[in-house]
Amino acid sequence: MAKERIGLGKLGSKLLSNLSAEKKEVFTIKDAEAASKIKGIRLWKLLHSLTKNKWIKKIERGKYLILPLESGLHAG
């Protein structure tokens, strides 16, 4: 059974909104730092949580893909 997406939270929502406003479907850690104003372990934990909850997908070291809402339960 596929894992259901859960809430984004304030930081996750801000990050994804800012990246979307910049038309970035694929983003790097540096992009995420600039979009969220978060660095280090705090940013890593946010990215890890977004990956675990199927909002983003890690495509290679330091590079992520924002999963579209249409992917729903079948994400990642």
C-alpha positions, 0 to 999 in steps of 0.5 A: 500500500502506498504511503499517503502524503501528509501535511507540509508544515509552514517551512515546507510550504514556504520552500515549495511555494518559493521554488515554484514561484521561481519555476524550479521543478528540479532544485539543488540544496543551494536553491533550497537555502536561498528559497527558505533562508535555512541552512545546515542540519535544519535544512537537511531535516526539512528536505528529508521530511519532504522526501519521506512524505513524498513531496519531493524526490531525491534524484541525485546527491544534492538535487531534488525534484518537486513531485506534482500534486497529480502524483498523489498516492503513487508518488516516488 
